Amino acid sequence: MTALIRGMDYIVDVASVLKKFGFDEIIHWSNSSNSMAGGLHRENSEIIVFCPDNMDEEDIKNMQHNIKQLGLPAIRWRSIRH
């Protein structure tokens, strides 16, 4: 299974959790990508994990809209790193 992680730079913790649940392929688009909410597409993923910690409200709304359009389940991951 494939997971798309969007909007975080440090993914070791979330990738570890996803692997425990059977996700063997992790696609990662970091915060440094062109647009936090833009460019989201299926990428053959079964789930999308996104971290809103460094996103403004408009980016979060756009991200949620894009996820809904794809019809994929999503996890809103809160980073504990500062």
MOPAC internal coordinates of N, CA, C and O (Angstrom, degrees):
PM7 1SCF
backbone

  N    0.0000 0     0.00 0     0.00 0    0    0    0
  C    1.4474 1     0.00 0     0.00 0    1    0    0
  C    1.5252 1   109.05 1     0.00 0    2    1    0
  O    1.2310 1   121.63 1   -26.84 1    3    2    1
  N    1.3199 1   114.48 1   153.16 1    3    2    1
  C    1.4526 1   120.71 1  -176.04 1    5    3    2
  C    1.5247 1   110.65 1  -119.23 1    6    5    3
  O    1.2310 1   120.70 1   -42.51 1    7    6    5
  N    1.3278 1   116.27 1   137.49 1    7    6    5
  C    1.4628 1   122.38 1   176.05 1    9    7    6
  C    1.5208 1   108.76 1  -122.17 1   10    9    7
  O    1.2310 1   121.00 1   -38.69 1   11   10    9
  N    1.3248 1   115.69 1   141.31 1   11   10    9
  C    1.4510 1   121.75 1   174.69 1   13   11   10
  C    1.5255 1   108.03 1  -106.58 1   14   13   11
  O    1.2310 1   120.58 1   -59.22 1   15   14   13
  N    1.3274 1   116.50 1   120.78 1   15   14   13
  C    1.4650 1   122.12 1   176.39 1   17   15   14
  C    1.5145 1   106.91 1  -102.11 1   18   17   15
  O    1.2310 1   120.66 1   -51.84 1   19   18   17
  N    1.3374 1   116.34 1   128.16 1   19   18   17
  C    1.4578 1   121.46 1  -175.05 1   21   19   18
  C    1.5246 1   110.30 1  -132.76 1   22   21   19
  O    1.2310 1   120.96 1   -51.03 1   23   22   21
  N    1.3340 1   115.76 1   128.97 1   23   22   21
  C    1.4545 1   120.53 1   170.89 1   25   23   22
  C    1.5143 1   115.87 1    91.35 1   26   25   23
  O    1.2310 1   119.45 1  -151.78 1   27   26   25
  N    1.2998 1   118.65 1    28.22 1   27   26   25
  C    1.4617 1   120.24 1   173.48 1   29   27   26
  C    1.5204 1   108.43 1  -147.38 1   30   29   27
  O    1.2310 1   121.01 1   -30.49 1   31   30   29
  N    1.3176 1   115.67 1   149.51 1   31   30   29
  C    1.4609 1   120.14 1  -179.74 1   33   31   30
  C    1.5199 1   112.16 1   -94.42 1   34   33   31
  O    1.2310 1   120.26 1   146.23 1   35   34   33
  N    1.3053 1   117.12 1   -33.77 1   35   34   33
  C    1.4603 1   122.37 1  -177.21 1   37   35   34
  C    1.5271 1   108.05 1  -103.06 1   38   37   35
  O    1.2310 1   119.97 1   -71.72 1   39   38   37
  N    1.3382 1   117.66 1   108.28 1   39   38   37
  C    1.4632 1   120.01 1  -172.73 1   41   39   38
  C    1.5301 1   114.60 1  -114.40 1   42   41   39
  O    1.2310 1   119.56 1  -175.98 1   43   42   41
  N    1.3073 1   118.45 1     4.02 1   43   42   41
  C    1.4688 1   120.70 1  -175.07 1   45   43   42
  C    1.5265 1   111.36 1   -56.84 1   46   45   43
  O    1.2310 1   119.97 1   133.93 1   47   46   45
  N    1.3309 1   117.67 1   -46.07 1   47   46   45
  C    1.4682 1   120.55 1  -177.31 1   49   47   46
  C    1.5256 1   112.04 1   -64.53 1   50   49   47
  O    1.2310 1   120.80 1   130.63 1   51   50   49
  N    1.3327 1   116.08 1   -49.37 1   51   50   49
  C    1.4672 1   119.36 1  -177.72 1   53   51   50
  C    1.5277 1   110.87 1   -68.30 1   54   53   51
  O    1.2310 1   119.51 1   142.29 1   55   54   53
  N    1.3148 1   118.53 1   -37.71 1   55   54   53
  C    1.4596 1   120.98 1   178.31 1   57   55   54
  C    1.5243 1   110.88 1   -63.57 1   58   57   55
  O    1.2310 1   120.62 1   141.88 1   59   58   57
  N    1.3136 1   116.42 1   -38.12 1   59   58   57
  C    1.4585 1   121.07 1   177.90 1   61   59   58
  C    1.5272 1   111.03 1   -62.41 1   62   61   59
  O    1.2310 1   120.44 1   136.17 1   63   62   61
  N    1.3223 1   116.76 1   -43.83 1   63   62   61
  C    1.4681 1   121.09 1   178.78 1   65   63   62
  C    1.5252 1   110.11 1   -64.81 1   66   65   63
  O    1.2310 1   120.38 1   135.07 1   67   66   65
  N    1.3208 1   116.87 1   -44.93 1   67   66   65
  C    1.4640 1   120.02 1  -179.44 1   69   67   66
  C    1.5248 1   112.02 1   -61.89 1   70   69   67
  O    1.2310 1   120.08 1   140.83 1   71   70   69
  N    1.3275 1   117.45 1   -39.17 1   71   70   69
  C    1.4694 1   120.87 1   178.96 1   73   71   70
  C    1.5181 1   111.33 1   -63.44 1   74   73   71
  O    1.2310 1   120.20 1   145.83 1   75   74   73
  N    1.3279 1   117.22 1   -34.17 1   75   74   73
  C    1.4710 1   120.64 1   176.83 1   77   75   74
  C    1.5197 1   111.63 1   -63.96 1   78   77   75
  O    1.2310 1   120.35 1   153.55 1   79   78   77
  N    1.3245 1   116.93 1   -26.45 1   79   78   77
  C    1.4572 1   121.84 1   179.83 1   81   79   78
  C    1.5307 1   112.72 1   -96.31 1   82   81   79
  O    1.2310 1   120.29 1  -167.36 1   83   82   81
  N    1.3283 1   117.06 1    12.64 1   83   82   81
  C    1.4506 1   121.40 1   172.70 1   85   83   82
  C    1.5177 1   116.60 1    94.36 1   86   85   83
  O    1.2310 1   119.67 1  -171.80 1   87   86   85
  N    1.3231 1   118.23 1     8.20 1   87   86   85
  C    1.4563 1   120.33 1   177.13 1   89   87   86
  C    1.5239 1   108.31 1   -83.20 1   90   89   87
  O    1.2310 1   120.99 1   -69.06 1   91   90   89
  N    1.3369 1   115.70 1   110.94 1   91   90   89
  C    1.4578 1   119.96 1  -175.82 1   93   91   90
  C    1.5184 1   112.85 1   -97.42 1   94   93   91
  O    1.2310 1   119.86 1   167.81 1   95   94   93
  N    1.3289 1   117.88 1   -12.19 1   95   94   93
  C    1.4579 1   121.08 1   176.61 1   97   95   94
  C    1.5296 1   108.61 1  -125.07 1   98   97   95
  O    1.2310 1   120.89 1   -53.48 1   99   98   97
  N    1.3132 1   115.91 1   126.52 1   99   98   97
  C    1.4638 1   122.36 1   179.77 1  101   99   98
  C    1.5260 1   107.99 1  -117.69 1  102  101   99
  O    1.2310 1   120.71 1   -59.00 1  103  102  101
  N    1.3312 1   116.25 1   121.00 1  103  102  101
  C    1.4580 1   121.54 1   173.59 1  105  103  102
  C    1.5184 1   106.32 1  -101.34 1  106  105  103
  O    1.2310 1   120.30 1   -50.66 1  107  106  105
  N    1.3197 1   117.04 1   129.34 1  107  106  105
  C    1.4685 1   120.82 1  -174.93 1  109  107  106
  C    1.5132 1   110.79 1  -122.54 1  110  109  107
  O    1.2310 1   120.76 1   -57.72 1  111  110  109
  N    1.3234 1   116.14 1   122.28 1  111  110  109
  C    1.4583 1   122.49 1   170.99 1  113  111  110
  C    1.5087 1   106.68 1  -113.95 1  114  113  111
  O    1.2310 1   120.13 1   -68.05 1  115  114  113
  N    1.3140 1   117.36 1   111.95 1  115  114  113
  C    1.4672 1   121.71 1  -172.52 1  117  115  114
  C    1.5197 1   112.49 1   -79.59 1  118  117  115
  O    1.2310 1   121.05 1    -3.99 1  119  118  117
  N    1.3256 1   115.60 1   176.01 1  119  118  117
  C    1.4626 1   122.81 1   176.61 1  121  119  118
  C    1.5194 1   111.29 1   -61.49 1  122  121  119
  O    1.2310 1   119.98 1   155.90 1  123  122  121
  N    1.3069 1   117.64 1   -24.10 1  123  122  121
  C    1.4584 1   120.10 1  -176.28 1  125  123  122
  C    1.5265 1   113.07 1   -81.20 1  126  125  123
  O    1.2310 1   120.07 1   179.36 1  127  126  125
  N    1.3418 1   117.48 1    -0.64 1  127  126  125
  C    1.4634 1   120.50 1   174.80 1  129  127  126
  C    1.5225 1   108.86 1   -64.13 1  130  129  127
  O    1.2310 1   120.55 1   -19.79 1  131  130  129
  N    1.3263 1   116.56 1   160.21 1  131  130  129
  C    1.4623 1   121.50 1  -173.72 1  133  131  130
  C    1.5186 1   114.53 1   -48.02 1  134  133  131
  O    1.2310 1   119.76 1   126.65 1  135  134  133
  N    1.2810 1   118.07 1   -53.35 1  135  134  133
  C    1.4634 1   121.68 1  -177.42 1  137  135  134
  C    1.5136 1   108.50 1  -132.99 1  138  137  135
  O    1.2310 1   120.77 1   -48.46 1  139  138  137
  N    1.3014 1   116.13 1   131.54 1  139  138  137
  C    1.4579 1   120.26 1  -177.93 1  141  139  138
  C    1.5186 1   111.95 1   -59.26 1  142  141  139
  O    1.2310 1   119.95 1   137.08 1  143  142  141
  N    1.3170 1   117.69 1   -42.92 1  143  142  141
  C    1.4602 1   120.29 1  -175.92 1  145  143  142
  C    1.5175 1   112.43 1   -99.24 1  146  145  143
  O    1.2310 1   119.57 1   162.20 1  147  146  145
  N    1.2980 1   118.43 1   -17.80 1  147  146  145
  C    1.4525 1   121.06 1  -176.74 1  149  147  146
  C    1.5128 1   112.08 1   -82.90 1  150  149  147
  O    1.2310 1   121.15 1   -13.91 1  151  150  149
  N    1.3079 1   115.41 1   166.09 1  151  150  149
  C    1.4495 1   120.85 1   173.97 1  153  151  150
  C    1.5063 1   115.58 1    73.07 1  154  153  151
  O    1.2310 1   120.50 1  -165.58 1  155  154  153
  N    1.3136 1   116.65 1    14.42 1  155  154  153
  C    1.4564 1   119.38 1  -178.65 1  157  155  154
  C    1.5199 1   109.22 1   -82.60 1  158  157  155
  O    1.2310 1   120.32 1   -54.26 1  159  158  157
  N    1.3101 1   117.00 1   125.74 1  159  158  157
  C    1.4505 1   120.02 1   173.69 1  161  159  158
  C    1.5066 1   109.64 1  -147.57 1  162  161  159
  O    1.2310 1   120.71 1    -7.63 1  163  162  161
  N    1.3026 1   116.25 1   172.37 1  163  162  161
  C    1.4619 1   122.42 1  -167.76 1  165  163  162
  C    1.5227 1   114.02 1   -56.88 1  166  165  163
  O    1.2310 1   119.27 1   137.13 1  167  166  165
  N    1.3296 1   119.00 1   -42.87 1  167  166  165
  C    1.4706 1   121.89 1   179.53 1  169  167  166
  C    1.5277 1   112.10 1    50.81 1  170  169  167
  O    1.2310 1   119.84 1  -151.29 1  171  170  169
  N    1.3441 1   117.91 1    28.71 1  171  170  169
  C    1.4671 1   122.68 1  -178.55 1  173  171  170
  C    1.5223 1   112.73 1    61.38 1  174  173  171
  O    1.2310 1   120.14 1  -156.39 1  175  174  173
  N    1.2993 1   117.33 1    23.61 1  175  174  173
  C    1.4633 1   121.97 1  -178.28 1  177  175  174
  C    1.5187 1   111.47 1   -86.00 1  178  177  175
  O    1.2310 1   121.34 1   -30.28 1  179  178  177
  N    1.3172 1   115.04 1   149.72 1  179  178  177
  C    1.4589 1   121.21 1   174.79 1  181  179  178
  C    1.5224 1   111.43 1   -97.09 1  182  181  179
  O    1.2310 1   120.63 1   162.39 1  183  182  181
  N    1.3326 1   116.40 1   -17.61 1  183  182  181
  C    1.4597 1   121.19 1  -177.83 1  185  183  182
  C    1.5326 1   109.18 1  -152.53 1  186  185  183
  O    1.2310 1   120.95 1   -28.13 1  187  186  185
  N    1.3091 1   115.79 1   151.87 1  187  186  185
  C    1.4606 1   120.88 1   175.68 1  189  187  186
  C    1.5212 1   107.92 1  -119.53 1  190  189  187
  O    1.2310 1   120.61 1   -47.79 1  191  190  189
  N    1.3219 1   116.44 1   132.21 1  191  190  189
  C    1.4566 1   122.57 1   174.91 1  193  191  190
  C    1.5229 1   106.47 1  -114.70 1  194  193  191
  O    1.2310 1   120.57 1   -54.25 1  195  194  193
  N    1.3343 1   116.51 1   125.75 1  195  194  193
  C    1.4532 1   117.68 1   178.02 1  197  195  194
  C    1.5170 1   110.12 1  -133.04 1  198  197  195
  O    1.2310 1   121.82 1   -30.29 1  199  198  197
  N    1.3064 1   114.13 1   149.71 1  199  198  197
  C    1.4551 1   121.78 1  -177.00 1  201  199  198
  C    1.5298 1   108.81 1  -116.00 1  202  201  199
  O    1.2310 1   119.88 1   -69.18 1  203  202  201
  N    1.3286 1   117.83 1   110.82 1  203  202  201
  C    1.4586 1   120.90 1  -177.06 1  205  203  202
  C    1.5221 1   114.11 1   -85.21 1  206  205  203
  O    1.2310 1   119.34 1  -173.85 1  207  206  205
  N    1.3231 1   118.87 1     6.15 1  207  206  205
  C    1.4692 1   121.51 1  -173.83 1  209  207  206
  C    1.5259 1   113.31 1   -54.34 1  210  209  207
  O    1.2310 1   119.90 1   139.83 1  211  210  209
  N    1.3132 1   117.80 1   -40.17 1  211  210  209
  C    1.4576 1   121.12 1  -177.24 1  213  211  210
  C    1.5292 1   112.13 1  -109.49 1  214  213  211
  O    1.2310 1   120.50 1  -155.28 1  215  214  213
  N    1.3276 1   116.65 1    24.72 1  215  214  213
  C    1.4583 1   121.53 1  -178.52 1  217  215  214
  C    1.5236 1   109.42 1  -110.85 1  218  217  215
  O    1.2310 1   120.94 1   -36.09 1  219  218  217
  N    1.3380 1   115.80 1   143.91 1  219  218  217
  C    1.4586 1   117.54 1   174.21 1  221  219  218
  C    1.5372 1   108.31 1   -84.45 1  222  221  219
  O    1.2310 1   120.48 1    -8.32 1  223  222  221
  N    1.3232 1   116.68 1   171.68 1  223  222  221
  C    1.4653 1   121.36 1  -174.28 1  225  223  222
  C    1.5287 1   112.19 1   -59.76 1  226  225  223
  O    1.2310 1   120.05 1   141.85 1  227  226  225
  N    1.3146 1   117.52 1   -38.15 1  227  226  225
  C    1.4743 1   120.45 1   179.88 1  229  227  226
  C    1.5265 1   111.03 1   -64.75 1  230  229  227
  O    1.2310 1   119.97 1   137.85 1  231  230  229
  N    1.3330 1   117.66 1   -42.15 1  231  230  229
  C    1.4660 1   120.88 1   177.18 1  233  231  230
  C    1.5292 1   111.20 1   -63.49 1  234  233  231
  O    1.2310 1   120.55 1   139.53 1  235  234  233
  N    1.3311 1   116.55 1   -40.47 1  235  234  233
  C    1.4706 1   120.37 1   178.88 1  237  235  234
  C    1.5239 1   110.23 1   -62.69 1  238  237  235
  O    1.2310 1   120.24 1   134.89 1  239  238  237
  N    1.3334 1   117.15 1   -45.11 1  239  238  237
  C    1.4728 1   120.75 1   178.63 1  241  239  238
  C    1.5254 1   110.97 1   -61.60 1  242  241  239
  O    1.2310 1   120.21 1   136.29 1  243  242  241
  N    1.3314 1   117.21 1   -43.71 1  243  242  241
  C    1.4633 1   120.86 1   178.34 1  245  243  242
  C    1.5219 1   111.40 1   -62.48 1  246  245  243
  O    1.2310 1   120.69 1   136.92 1  247  246  245
  N    1.3232 1   116.29 1   -43.08 1  247  246  245
  C    1.4615 1   121.11 1   178.93 1  249  247  246
  C    1.5265 1   110.23 1   -61.07 1  250  249  247
  O    1.2310 1   120.35 1   132.39 1  251  250  249
  N    1.3306 1   116.94 1   -47.61 1  251  250  249
  C    1.4590 1   120.60 1  -179.47 1  253  251  250
  C    1.5318 1   111.00 1   -63.07 1  254  253  251
  O    1.2310 1   119.96 1   141.02 1  255  254  253
  N    1.3170 1   117.68 1   -38.98 1  255  254  253
  C    1.4589 1   121.60 1   177.50 1  257  255  254
  C    1.5275 1   110.73 1   -62.88 1  258  257  255
  O    1.2310 1   120.49 1   134.28 1  259  258  257
  N    1.3286 1   116.66 1   -45.72 1  259  258  257
  C    1.4654 1   120.96 1   179.43 1  261  259  258
  C    1.5199 1   111.75 1   -62.91 1  262  261  259
  O    1.2310 1   120.26 1   138.80 1  263  262  261
  N    1.3153 1   117.11 1   -41.20 1  263  262  261
  C    1.4635 1   121.26 1   178.70 1  265  263  262
  C    1.5205 1   110.07 1   -63.08 1  266  265  263
  O    1.2310 1   120.73 1   135.85 1  267  266  265
  N    1.3319 1   116.20 1   -44.15 1  267  266  265
  C    1.4651 1   120.66 1   179.34 1  269  267  266
  C    1.5248 1   110.90 1   -61.17 1  270  269  267
  O    1.2310 1   120.19 1   139.44 1  271  270  269
  N    1.3352 1   117.23 1   -40.56 1  271  270  269
  C    1.4590 1   121.71 1   178.81 1  273  271  270
  C    1.5294 1   111.88 1   -62.24 1  274  273  271
  O    1.2310 1   120.64 1   145.99 1  275  274  273
  N    1.3289 1   116.38 1   -34.01 1  275  274  273
  C    1.4593 1   120.64 1   179.52 1  277  275  274
  C    1.5225 1   112.55 1   -76.47 1  278  277  275
  O    1.2310 1   120.76 1   158.18 1  279  278  277
  N    1.3249 1   116.15 1   -21.82 1  279  278  277
  C    1.4585 1   120.26 1  -179.20 1  281  279  278
  C    1.5123 1   113.48 1    71.54 1  282  281  279
  O    1.2310 1   120.52 1  -153.04 1  283  282  281
  N    1.3319 1   116.62 1    26.96 1  283  282  281
  C    1.4620 1   120.67 1   179.77 1  285  283  282
  C    1.5225 1   110.61 1  -101.88 1  286  285  283
  O    1.2310 1   120.33 1   -29.93 1  287  286  285
  N    1.3272 1   116.98 1   150.07 1  287  286  285
  C    1.4607 1   118.60 1   171.43 1  289  287  286
  C    1.5258 1   109.49 1   -67.78 1  290  289  287
  O    1.2310 1   120.92 1   -30.48 1  291  290  289
  N    1.3135 1   115.84 1   149.52 1  291  290  289
  C    1.4672 1   120.30 1  -178.48 1  293  291  290
  C    1.5198 1   110.29 1  -136.36 1  294  293  291
  O    1.2310 1   121.82 1   -31.91 1  295  294  293
  N    1.3132 1   114.12 1   148.09 1  295  294  293
  C    1.4614 1   122.45 1   175.13 1  297  295  294
  C    1.5117 1   107.61 1  -119.04 1  298  297  295
  O    1.2310 1   120.58 1   -52.90 1  299  298  297
  N    1.3059 1   116.49 1   127.10 1  299  298  297
  C    1.4619 1   121.82 1   175.59 1  301  299  298
  C    1.5268 1   106.89 1   -93.44 1  302  301  299
  O    1.2310 1   120.50 1   -74.00 1  303  302  301
  N    1.3115 1   116.65 1   106.00 1  303  302  301
  C    1.4643 1   123.98 1  -172.89 1  305  303  302
  C    1.5220 1   109.90 1   -94.15 1  306  305  303
  O    1.2310 1   120.34 1   -53.56 1  307  306  305
  N    1.2953 1   116.95 1   126.44 1  307  306  305
  C    1.4592 1   121.74 1   175.99 1  309  307  306
  C    1.5172 1   109.05 1   -99.46 1  310  309  307
  O    1.2310 1   121.19 1   -59.49 1  311  310  309
  N    1.3096 1   115.32 1   120.51 1  311  310  309
  C    1.4613 1   120.87 1  -179.79 1  313  311  310
  C    1.5202 1   110.07 1   -73.67 1  314  313  311
  O    1.2310 1   120.72 1   -38.67 1  315  314  313
  N    1.3290 1   116.23 1   141.33 1  315  314  313
  C    1.4563 1   119.37 1   174.70 1  317  315  314
  C    1.5216 1   111.39 1  -101.44 1  318  317  315
  O    1.2310 1   120.64 1   176.72 1  319  318  317
  N    1.3290 1   116.38 1    -3.28 1  319  318  317
  C    1.4521 1   120.30 1   177.36 1  321  319  318
  C    1.5190 1   109.74 1   -82.21 1  322  321  319
  O    1.2310 1   120.28 1   -33.83 1  323  322  321
  N    1.3113 1   117.08 1   146.17 1  323  322  321
  C    1.4694 1   120.80 1   179.45 1  325  323  322
  C    1.4893 1   110.51 1  -117.60 1  326  325  323
  O    1.2310 1   120.10 1   180.00 1  327  326  325

